[in-house]
Every structure is written in structure tokens, then in C-alpha cells.
Amino acid sequence: MRQYELKHVVDMDLSKCFDLLDHEIIIKSVSKRIKDGSILRLIKAFLESGVMVEGDWQATVTGSPQGGVISPLIANIYLDAFDQEMKNRGHRIVRYADDILILCRSHKGAENSLQQATKLLEKALKLTVNKGKTHIAYSDEGVKFLGVEIGSNSTKIQAKKLTAFKAKVKALTKRNGGKPLSMVIKKLNPLLRGFSQYFRIANIKKEFQKLSGWLRRRLRSIQLRLWKKATKLHRKLKQRGYKPPFKFIQMRRWSSSRSPLASWAMPNKWFDELGLFNLEKVQTGYVFSTK
């Protein structure tokens, strides 16, 4: 029933979380599971190693270095006490490092959860809740979290993340780069693989299809430039069994990459043969319930 759906979401933001982690609380939290003194001393040394600020070394009496190899792990250990206490109080939460969502049945319940969570984080864990960014959202309107926008029954990629991804693709597929297509694909594949595996949880199948078509068009444009002369395109068409005469196209124009001739000479299957990571073959979407 709709009255039991967890559609009211507390979206919490912590100010400078990694900078405010209390060293004593960290060591106490770790020592609950690890009794080896050498490991505890190593963690303490890491925390107290200091930072370089404009060429000068400064001691660190609180916090864990952002970008440090174990800082995300330390933050998760630190905030586990918050997770367990909220769970014991009957709250449903989702947390990744310092990004926190609390799922509630009503707006009033969300306000109460926010109050309790703020008290735990600021009093017990000595952190600071960013009041300006922390807010109560409604899942029907979308809740932004870790690059995706979560709705009541589905989720999608945030527009700014999609824009940033396309900018990276464009940087790797410059039409005047002069590099062989095999080299372009080799550099492109890690980006495609990483992006797709991170965002595949979203209902993004149609978006992946559009991206695949756009990407293949960019690669066709590169290959047309590499061929330089239409005679090489025509030779490829003949090899694929197409009969002349062929309509003339300008090999350097972006519009030519949408020509049927380009698609016939370089069909989708051809890119698979070249080893291009195929976004369309990635299984996407995760059906979930807010109940």
C-alpha cells in the first residue's frame, strides 16, 4: 500500500568529513576488531603523518588525508557506529562514505530522522552536518545520489555526469587526431567499460543505445578522414558486395559520417570485430521497491 512506501528521503551532506575524523574514535573503532598493536600503530602513524601546504609540512591532529589510500576505509569504519545506531532505532539508511540517505514513510518522519541523525553525527562523532546542502527530498521528484537520480520505481544517470562522459569521449575521438582507429578504440575501451559498469544499475538501456550510435558515428568520421579519398570508401563498399555507382561524399565533413555509404562500409558488426566495447550489450537497470 502506498502509505507504507519510503518516498520521503533525507539527503545528508557532511562538511569536510575527512578533515574532521577524530583520531581517538578511529583507533577505538578499529581496535574493536583488530588487536594487533603493530597495525594500530601503523594506522595512527598514517593519521599523524601530516600534510604539505604550499611547500610547508603541517601536523594533522584530526582527520584522514583526502585521497589517502585507506581514507575511504577509515571513514566507513568511523561511520559504522552511526549506521548501527540508526539501524537499531528502526531507520532505513543508504550510505557510501560520507554520502547519506535516510528513507522515511512521511515528511514528519523524515524531519525526525534528520534531527536524530544530526545529533548522532555532531555530538557522538564530532562531525558537522552541512545545513545548507542537507534537505528532505521526495522520490517521485528524483533523489540525486552518487551520480544517479533515484526515482520511486527507477533510476537514471544525472545529466551532468552524462555531459562529462561525452566530453571525455570527444577528447579521445578527435577527428583530426590522425591515429589509427585500432589505437583510438584501445584508449576508448577502458573509459566505456568503467562508465558502463558504474552506471549499469540505472535504467539506462535507451541512453546506452543512443550513446553507442553517437560513438560509432564519431569513429566512422575518423575513419573517413583516414581514408582521405572517396575511392578507398568505394573499394570497401565493393568488398562488402555493394555495386557502384556510389554517391560522392566529402570525406572530411562531419555530416558524411551519417551517410548510408559510411554505415554500409563500416557496419555495427565491424566495430565489434575491431574490439570496440559495446555499451548496448551491457545489462542495465535494477528493479527495486520503496516499500
N, C-alpha and C positions, 0 to 999 in steps of 0.2 A: 504493500500500500504506500501511496505517495507520502503520507505523513511521517513515514519512517526512513525516508531517503536522506542520505547525508549530503545535502546540497549546499549547506552553508559552510564556508571554508575560511578558517583563519590563516592568512598568508603572513608569516612572520619573517622579519628581517632583523639580523643582528649586526650591530655596528662594530666593525673591526674585531670580529670574533677571534681570529687567530692571534691578534695582538694582546688580547685580554685574558687568555687562558692562564689560570693560576697554577704555578708550578707545584705547589704543595698538593693541590687537589689532583693534578695529573699523576704525581708519584703515588698518592694514596689509591687512586683508581686502578693504576697498573699493578700495584702490589697486592691487590685482592686476588689476582690470577697468577702473578709471577712472583716467585720468592727468591729467584736468583739475584743476589746482590750485584753481580757484575753487570747484568742487563739494566738494572735500575740505575746504577751509576752512569752507564753509557747514555741512557735517556736523559738523565739530569745534566750530563755534560753537553749533550746536544741542545738542550733548552737554554743553557747558560753560555753557549758559545759566542754570543754577541753578534752584532751586525755592523756592516760598513755603511756609514752615512757620509757622503761627499768625501770619501777618502779617509775618514776617521773611524776608528773602532769604537763602538758603544756597547756597554754591557746590557744584557737582557735580563731583567728581574721578573718580567711577566711575558706571557705569550710564547708562541711557537712560530718560527720563521715561515712566512708565506712563501710557497714554492719549495720549502724543505721536503725532502723525500718522504719523511714519516709524519709530516704535519697533518695531512688529512686523517691518518690513522689515529693520531693523538686527539684530534678534535672529536672523532667518533667515540673514542674511549671516554673522553671528558663528558660528552653529552649523553652517554648511555644512562647515566643516573636520571637525567631528565626524561628520557624515553620510558624507563621503567616506572618512574613515579606517575607519569601521565597515564600509562597503561593501567597501573594499579587503581587509578581514580576513574577508570572506565572510558578514557578518551581514545579516539581513533586518530592516530597521527601518521604522517609520512615525513621522513626526514632524510636528507642527504647532506652530510657535513653540517653546515650552518643554515641550510635552506629547510624551512619547516612549514608543513601544512597540518592543520588540525581540522578534521571533518566532523561536522555537527549537524543535528537534526533541525535546529531552529536558529534564528538570528540571536535570540536571547541566550541560547545555549552557547553560541559562538562567542558572545561577549563574556560569558562566564569563563569559558575555556581560555580566552585571551588573558583575562585577569589572573587566572591561576598559573598559566604558563609564564607570564611576565614575572610573577612573584618568584617562581622556582628559578628562572634563569638569572634574575638580577640579585636576589637575596642569597640563594644557596650556591649558585655557580659564579657569581660576581661578573656576569656579562651585562651587556647593555642592549636593550631592545630599541631598535630604530623606530620611534613612534611615527615618524613621517612616512615611512615606507610600509610599515605593518598595517594591515587592513583586513576587513572581512569581505570576502568575495562570494559570489553565487555561481554555482557550477553551470547553470543554464546560460550564463553570460560568458563563461570561459575563465579558467584559472591558469595563469601563466606560471610555469614551474620547469626549471632546468631546460629551457629552450623549446618546450612544447606548451600548447594551450589545451588544458584538460576541460572537456565539457561533461555534461551529465551522463552521456552514453558513448562518447567517443573522444578522441584527442587528435590534434593536428599540430604541425610544426609552426612555430612562431614566424611571422613574415620576415622579421629582421634576420633570423637565422638562415632562412632561405636566400635572402638577398646576399648575405655574407658568403654563403656557399657558392652562389653563382659568380660572385666576384673572384673567388679563388679559381674556379674553373676557367674563367676568362683569362686570368693571368697565365694559366698553363696551356691555353689553346689559342695563343695569338696567331692570327692568320699570316703575319709576316715573319714568323719565327724562323722559317727555313729548315726546321728539323724534320727528320723522317717521322711518319705517322706512328711507327712502332715505338719510337722514343717518347713521343708525346703521350701515348697510351700507357707506357710503363710508368711515367711520372704521375699520370692522372689516376691510375687504379687505386693507390693507397688512399687518396682523398675520397674517391667514390665509395670504397669499401668501408672506411671509417664513418663517413656520413650516414650511409645506409644502415649500418649496424646499430648506430646510436639512435637513429630516429625511426627505425622499423616498428617500434611499439605503437607509433601513431597510425591513424587511418589515412595513410598517405599513398596508397596504391596509384590513384589517378595522378597525383603530383609526381610520383616517380616515372610514370609513363610520359608525362609532359617533359620532364627533365631529360629523359632518355632521347626523345625526339629532338629536343633542342641541342643536346650534346652531339648527337650524330650529325646534325646539320653543321655544327661548328667544325667537326672533323672532316666532313665532306668538303667544306670550304677550304680547309688547309690542304687537302689532297689535290683539289683543283688547281690551287696556286703552285703546288709542287710539280704537277704535270705541265704547267705553263701553257702548252698548246692544246687546242681542241682535238688535234689529230690523235693525241695519246688517250684522251677520253673516248674517242670514237673506236680506237683499237680495243679498248677494254670492253666496250659495248659489243663489238663483234665477237670477242672471246666468250661473251656470255650468251651469244646466239641471237642478238638483235641485228636486224637488217637495215642498212642505210637506204635512203639518205637520212642524216640526222640534222636536226635543227641546230643552228650555230648558237653558242652561248659564250659570253665573255668569262674567261676562267678566273679572273681576279675579282669579280663582283660578288658581294655577299648574296645578292638576290639569286645568283646562279646556283647556290647550294640548295635551293628549293626546287630546282628544275627536275622534272621526271628523269631526264638523262642522267643526272648525278645519282639519283636514287637507284636507277637500273644498274648503273656501273658499280655502285657501292651499296648493295642491299644490306639490310639489317644483319643478315646472317654473316656477311663479310666481316663485320666488326667483331662478332663472336669469334670468328676464325683468327682474327688478329689478337684476340685475348682481352678485348675491352670488357671490363667488369660491367655486367648487365643489371642495372637497377630494377628493371621490370621483372626479374626473376627472384627478387628478394621478397620473402613472405612478410607482409606488413599487417598492422592492426592487432589490437588486443581488446577483446570484448570484456567489459567489466561492468559491475553493478555498483550503484551508490547506496544500496540497501545495507 
